[in-house]
Amino acid sequence: MLPKTLLIALLFLTSLNFTYLSAQDSGCTRRTVAVGVVDREWNLVQGLSAANFRGRLHGRDVEVLSASVNTSPRHIVLLLDASGSMMGGSGKWDTAKSLSEDLIRFAPPRASIAQMAFTDNVLDTAAFEQDRLTLLKRLAALVKVSEQSRQRRDTALYDAISSGLSALGSLDFGDVIYAVTDGGDNTSEIPPERVEQDLLRAGVRLFSVLTDSGRGMRGRVSEKAEGPNRLLFMVETTGGNMLTLPYGKTSRPNPHIKARTRSGAVDLALHRLYQQMGEFYRLDLRLPETVDKPTSWKLEVIHADGRPSPQVKVRYPQQLMPCARANP
């Protein structure tokens, strides 16, 4: 029989070891992510289970513990770009106002919407509200403030996204920031990389409608003037989606969404975008290792034989953040 003092010492060391292992995990390898799965026409793909998902981190399997559909009430922050490039005779501002009204009328059920207009700073805000008539009245007031004569109308898009994340109350896992903008930015003080990481830490998805007048998403953008390419990258990285509305007569909002008229195709695309805001798969994961810096990983939908499904697009947070504040 072991001496009593030795037995006590062994029990003490064992308890320390269990405490250490527990502290080592403490949420660092257990994650929950919001995942949207859509087909080529942006219809939500239904009926998936944990077995339909495959994740990889540094070449190792990410265990998908569970997958469930989440349709809980959503918070949506509408960001309305009122900068100089949106005003004038381009038609962008009228489009932006119409898009904002459209969101309010056709947002997911039980969604609470907050509103913010911005140029080089935040012009005005309206807190979260569900009643559609109240929201439309608040939008009209926001538009009135936005259309007042101003000496400067520079653009601080990424500062506005950051403000939308922090200044309008508590956003939660799966919530949405929805930017109606042309994607320009020439005065933000907060680097887009930091904004992106803050969204990822909070589990908040960025959606956008890009009102573009023919620039397209091509070419390089200067370090100072961030363009649509950077915004699209942030949307994709956070698991959101973007619709581009070009003014060219032959352009389509999405080549796979067809209707009798171009405006009909736009309406379909917008309403499917709103559906993606309101519904997603909640995946509970176990990582094969902890991450101590923002780390890219891969998630895909697979067939029963393990082959990836090319017919669907998986929208998910494409970077895993360090374990502080990792879980929703």
C-alpha positions in Angstrom: 0.0 0.0 0.0 1.3 3.5 -0.9 2.2 5.7 2.0 -0.6 8.2 2.8 1.6 11.2 2.0 2.6 9.8 -1.4 -1.1 9.0 -2.2 -2.1 12.5 -1.3 0.7 13.9 -3.5 -0.4 11.7 -6.5 -4.0 12.8 -6.1 -2.9 16.4 -6.0 -0.8 16.1 -9.1 -3.6 14.3 -10.9 -6.1 17.1 -10.1 -3.6 19.7 -11.3 -3.2 17.8 -14.6 -7.0 17.6 -15.1 -7.2 21.4 -14.3 -4.4 22.1 -16.8 -6.0 20.1 -19.6 -9.4 21.7 -18.9 -7.7 25.2 -19.0 -5.9 24.2 -22.2 -9.2 23.6 -24.0 -11.5 26.1 -22.2 -13.2 26.9 -25.5 -10.1 27.2 -27.6 -10.8 24.1 -29.7 -14.6 24.2 -29.4 -16.1 26.7 -31.8 -19.6 27.5 -33.1 -19.9 29.1 -36.6 -22.7 30.4 -38.7 -22.7 28.8 -42.2 -24.8 29.6 -45.2 -25.3 27.0 -47.9 -26.8 28.2 -51.2 -27.2 26.8 -54.7 -26.2 28.7 -57.8 -29.4 30.6 -57.8 -28.9 31.6 -54.1 -31.7 29.3 -52.8 -31.0 28.0 -49.3 -30.0 24.3 -49.3 -32.1 22.4 -46.8 -31.7 19.1 -45.0 -28.0 19.0 -44.3 -26.5 17.2 -41.3 -23.1 17.3 -39.6 -22.1 14.4 -41.9 -22.5 16.7 -44.9 -19.8 19.1 -43.8 -16.0 18.6 -43.9 -13.6 21.0 -42.3 -9.8 21.1 -42.6 -7.3 23.1 -40.6 -3.6 22.9 -41.5 -4.3 19.7 -43.3 -6.0 18.1 -40.3 -9.7 17.2 -40.0 -12.0 19.6 -38.1 -14.7 17.5 -36.3 -18.2 18.7 -37.0 -20.0 17.8 -33.8 -23.5 19.0 -34.9 -25.3 21.0 -37.5 -28.7 22.6 -36.9 -30.8 25.3 -38.7 -30.9 28.6 -37.0 -33.8 30.9 -37.7 -33.8 32.9 -34.4 -34.7 36.6 -34.4 -31.9 38.5 -36.1 -30.4 42.0 -35.5 -29.6 43.8 -38.8 -27.7 47.1 -38.9 -28.4 49.0 -42.2 -25.5 51.2 -43.2 -26.5 53.9 -45.7 -23.6 55.5 -47.6 -24.4 59.2 -48.1 -21.0 60.2 -49.4 -20.3 62.4 -52.4 -19.8 59.5 -54.8 -23.3 58.3 -54.0 -24.9 61.7 -54.6 -25.2 63.7 -57.8 -26.6 62.5 -61.1 -25.4 58.9 -61.1 -28.7 57.6 -59.7 -26.8 55.7 -56.9 -28.5 57.7 -54.1 -32.0 57.0 -55.4 -31.0 53.3 -55.7 -29.7 53.3 -52.2 -32.9 54.7 -50.7 -35.0 52.2 -52.6 -32.8 49.3 -51.4 -33.1 50.5 -47.8 -36.9 50.6 -48.0 -36.8 47.1 -49.6 -34.9 45.7 -46.7 -37.4 47.1 -44.2 -40.3 45.7 -46.1 -38.9 42.3 -46.8 -36.5 41.6 -44.0 -36.6 38.2 -42.3 -39.5 37.6 -39.9 -38.9 39.1 -36.4 -35.8 40.9 -37.5 -34.9 44.0 -35.5 -33.3 46.7 -37.7 -31.1 49.6 -36.7 -30.1 52.3 -39.3 -27.0 54.5 -39.7 -26.1 57.0 -42.4 -22.5 58.0 -42.9 -20.1 60.0 -45.0 -16.6 60.7 -43.5 -18.4 60.3 -40.1 -21.7 59.0 -38.8 -24.5 61.5 -39.7 -27.3 59.9 -37.7 -28.5 56.7 -36.3 -31.8 55.0 -35.4 -31.9 52.2 -32.8 -33.2 48.7 -33.3 -36.9 48.4 -34.0 -39.2 45.7 -35.5 -42.3 47.7 -36.5 -42.1 48.3 -40.2 -44.0 51.6 -40.3 -41.8 53.0 -37.6 -38.7 51.8 -39.4 -39.8 53.5 -42.7 -40.4 56.8 -40.8 -37.0 56.6 -39.2 -35.5 55.9 -42.7 -37.2 59.0 -44.1 -35.7 61.1 -41.2 -32.3 59.6 -41.9 -32.5 60.4 -45.6 -33.5 64.0 -44.8 -30.4 64.4 -42.6 -28.3 62.8 -45.2 -29.5 65.1 -48.0 -28.6 68.3 -46.1 -26.0 70.5 -47.7 -22.5 69.6 -46.5 -19.0 71.0 -47.1 -17.4 67.6 -47.3 -18.7 64.2 -48.3 -15.7 61.9 -48.0 -16.2 58.2 -47.3 -15.3 56.3 -44.1 -16.9 53.0 -44.9 -14.8 50.8 -42.6 -15.2 53.3 -39.7 -19.0 53.1 -40.2 -18.9 49.2 -40.2 -16.9 49.4 -36.9 -19.5 51.9 -35.5 -22.3 49.6 -36.6 -20.7 46.7 -34.7 -20.2 48.6 -31.5 -22.4 51.8 -31.2 -25.9 50.5 -31.8 -26.2 48.0 -29.0 -25.2 44.4 -28.6 -24.8 42.4 -31.8 -24.8 38.6 -31.3 -23.7 35.5 -33.1 -25.2 35.3 -36.6 -26.3 39.0 -36.7 -25.8 41.1 -39.8 -24.3 44.4 -40.9 -25.8 45.3 -44.3 -24.0 48.1 -46.2 -25.6 49.8 -49.1 -22.6 51.5 -50.7 -20.5 51.9 -53.9 -17.5 50.4 -51.9 -15.3 53.4 -51.8 -13.3 54.5 -48.8 -10.9 57.4 -48.5 -10.9 58.6 -44.9 -11.4 55.6 -42.5 -9.0 55.7 -39.6 -9.6 52.0 -38.6 -7.8 49.6 -40.9 -10.1 47.2 -42.7 -8.1 44.2 -41.4 -9.0 45.2 -37.8 -12.7 45.7 -38.7 -12.7 42.3 -40.4 -11.2 40.6 -37.3 -13.7 42.4 -35.0 -16.5 41.0 -37.1 -15.1 37.5 -37.0 -14.6 37.7 -33.2 -18.2 38.7 -32.7 -19.6 36.2 -35.2 -21.3 39.0 -37.1 -21.7 38.6 -40.9 -21.2 41.4 -43.4 -23.7 41.7 -46.3 -23.7 44.4 -48.9 -25.4 45.7 -52.1 -22.8 47.4 -54.2 -24.3 50.3 -56.3 -21.7 50.4 -59.0 -21.6 52.7 -62.0 -19.4 50.7 -64.3 -16.1 50.5 -62.4 -16.6 46.8 -61.7 -14.6 44.8 -59.3 -11.3 44.9 -61.2 -7.9 46.4 -61.0 -5.9 47.4 -58.0 -7.0 50.0 -55.5 -4.7 52.4 -53.7 -3.7 52.0 -50.1 -5.7 55.1 -49.2 -8.8 54.6 -51.3 -10.2 51.1 -50.6 -12.4 49.9 -53.4 -15.1 47.2 -54.0 -12.5 44.5 -54.1 -11.6 45.0 -50.4 -15.3 45.1 -49.4 -16.0 41.9 -51.3 -13.1 40.2 -49.6 -14.5 41.3 -46.1 -18.0 40.1 -47.1 -16.6 36.7 -48.1 -14.3 36.3 -45.1 -17.1 36.9 -42.6 -19.5 34.5 -44.2 -21.9 37.1 -45.8 -22.9 37.8 -49.4 -22.8 40.7 -51.8 -25.1 41.7 -54.7 -23.7 44.0 -57.3 -26.2 46.2 -59.2 -24.4 47.6 -62.3 -26.1 50.1 -64.5 -25.1 48.5 -67.8 -28.2 47.3 -69.7 -26.8 43.8 -70.4 -25.5 43.2 -66.9 -27.2 40.8 -64.6 -27.2 40.8 -60.7 -26.4 37.1 -60.7 -26.0 35.1 -64.0 -27.9 32.2 -62.6 -30.9 34.1 -61.3 -33.3 34.5 -64.2 -36.6 36.2 -64.5 -38.7 37.8 -67.3 -37.2 41.2 -66.7 -33.9 42.5 -65.2 -35.8 44.2 -62.4 -37.5 40.9 -61.6 -34.1 39.1 -61.4 -32.9 41.9 -59.1 -36.0 41.5 -56.8 -35.4 37.7 -56.7 -31.7 38.1 -55.8 -32.4 40.7 -53.1 -35.1 38.6 -51.4 -32.8 35.5 -51.5 -30.1 37.7 -49.9 -32.5 38.6 -47.1 -33.3 34.9 -46.6 -29.6 34.2 -46.1 -29.5 36.9 -43.5 -32.3 35.2 -41.6 -31.4 31.5 -41.8 -28.1 29.6 -41.6 -26.6 26.4 -40.3 -25.2 26.5 -36.8 -22.2 24.2 -36.7 -20.5 23.1 -33.5 -16.9 22.2 -34.2 -13.9 20.7 -32.4 -10.6 21.9 -33.8 -7.6 19.6 -34.1 -5.4 22.3 -32.5 -5.6 25.7 -30.8 -5.0 28.8 -32.9 -3.0 31.7 -31.5 -3.5 34.1 -34.4 -6.1 34.6 -37.2 -5.9 31.4 -39.1 -7.5 30.4 -42.4 -9.3 27.1 -42.7 -11.6 25.3 -45.2 -15.2 24.1 -44.9 -17.1 22.3 -47.7 -20.3 20.4 -48.3 -19.7 16.8 -49.4 -21.6 13.9 -50.9 -22.0 10.6 -49.1 -18.9 9.3 -50.9 -16.8 12.2 -49.6 -16.7 14.1 -52.9 -17.2 17.9 -52.6 -20.6 19.2 -53.9 -19.9 21.6 -56.8 -23.5 22.7 -57.0 -23.5 24.6 -53.7 -21.6 27.6 -52.3 -20.6 27.5 -48.6 -20.5 30.9 -46.9 -18.7 30.7 -43.6 -16.2 32.7 -41.5 -13.0 31.9 -43.4 -10.7 32.8 -40.6 -10.6 31.4 -37.1 -9.7 33.9 -34.4 -7.6 33.2 -31.2 -9.6 31.6 -28.5 -10.3 34.8 -26.5 -14.0 35.6 -27.2 -14.0 32.7 -29.7 -17.4 31.3 -28.8 -20.7 33.2 -29.2 
